[in-house]
Amino acid sequence: MKSENKFPRLLNLFAGVALLVGVSIEVLTGDHHTYSEWYLWLQLAVCVVFIADFASALARRNAGGRYYMLNLLLLLISIPYLNILHWIGYMPERGTAIVVAALPLVRSFVAMGVVVQWFICGSANRLFGAYLFTVVCFTYLAALMFYDYEVGVNPKLDGFGNALWWAWMGVTTVGAAIFPVTTIGKVLAVLLPALGMMFFPVFTIYVTNIYSLHKDK
């Protein structure tokens, strides 16, 4: 990778980490009804970084139609929808708002995932690294959303530690003795095992590949 391409991606990485830390603080310390002013400004700043990176990438290269199609989704989820709703004076209920606020987080995970791949050599290792990164990030985000929705209404949810444990038990398809009572909680309870079952073959292929390599030596 060329050195001139590293700075914007590192900037995306820092922006993504900042947003992840910010939303964690907001969910764990907020009132679970409205978003803090500082978090709205943080999300706006991060979205501006992502959109600026997309624009600069178009200016640096002779982008074809395929590039636009592949990156259109990344551009759409980089738009600060939550801030736009706040500016026009319409803030949806917390349940809808947290889904809107999670969109830039998906873009953050993409930015962090690209940088993580720099440190991984070999196609099989990169595939396994992408597998681990996706599972860890999605599970953590699911735990945050589950906690934000269920805290105060789910008598079995004592704190974020329980929510994180519930999420990991879900993604491993083991299950936990904490049952969701909200609609979003129930949706997450379906998505987490589905993610685990979908990515389990990747783990199996990786282990099988390592075994085959060592056996052939």
Buried (B, 14 or more C-beta within 10 A) or exposed (E): EEEEEEEBBEBBBBBBBBBBEBBBBBBEEBEBEEBBEEBBEBBBBBBBBBBBBBEEBBEEEEEEEEEEEEBEEBBEBBBBBBBEBBEEEEBEEBEEBBBBBBBBBBBBBBBBBBBBBEEBEEEBBBBBBBBBBBBEBBBBBBBBBBBBBBBEEBEEBEEBEBBBBBBBBBBBEEEBEBBBBBEBBEBBBEBBBEBBEEBBEBBEBBEEBEEEEEEEE
